[in-house]
């Protein structure tokens, strides 16, 4: 016995397949799988190495110097997020910075903890409930990982000062043209 699809069912099936493909493509872009890579580095620590005390709550709590390359011409702004996925209560956000001029290739040590950041950027609110960088400050025990994630974005974000990581991530969804990451560790 042969089944024949009605026109309506064929269209519905095709629409479902296309929607699933679009969702899969969007998910891989968000995860950075299909994106060009930015090279993100710090003069203070190398990939996977301990973050010096100077950049933590155990000392001066300064933001570390960061530099990058590989920003595509399509980028209209950059966004930087630093977070700790090993925090006891779930991922802890340490730094939110957005609308950074894409011509910028570095951030100096000790960026001021003010809403107005360097190179026309804005700083958001961390999980410390304050604007600007808040360094690693884990409970005593095993080392935590701190991910500095840099996103090249194809637009300037229309966000108010003090935006949260969630607000920035929602605003850049579907607009990321390149991504880079640097991970350091810290334990007390």
JOVEN-V145036 format. One line per field, one symbol per residue. ss: DSSP state (h for helix, s for strand, l for the rest). phi: phi as a letter, one per 20 degrees, with the letter a starting at -180 (. if undefined). psi: psi as a letter, one per 20 degrees, with the letter a starting at -180 (. if undefined). A space follows every 10 residues. Layout:
ss->???
phi->???
psi->???
//
This chain:
ss->llllllhhhh hhhhhhhhhh hhhhhhhhhh lllllsslss slllllllls llhhhsllll lllllssssl llllllssss ssssllllll lsssssssss lllllsslll lllllsllll lsssslllll sllllsllll lllsssssss ssslllllll lsllhhhhhh hhlllsssss ssssssll
phi->.dedefgfff ffffffffff ffffffffff fnfddfeeed ccfebegnef egggdcffbf lefffcbbbn fffffdaccc ccbcfefgdo gdedbccblf gfffcacffm ggecgeeflm ecdeeeffmb enfcfgbffg qffddcdedd decebeeedf gmgeggffff fegncedabc bccccbbd
psi->ppqppqhghg gggghggggg ggggggghgh ijhjqqpqop rqihqrpirq pqhhjriici kqqqpqqrrj pqhipirqqp pproijqhkr ppphppprkp piipjrprql pqmqhoaqlj rqpapriikr qaporplrqq bqqqpopopp ppqjrpplqr qjqrgggghg hipjjpiqqq qpprrqq.
//
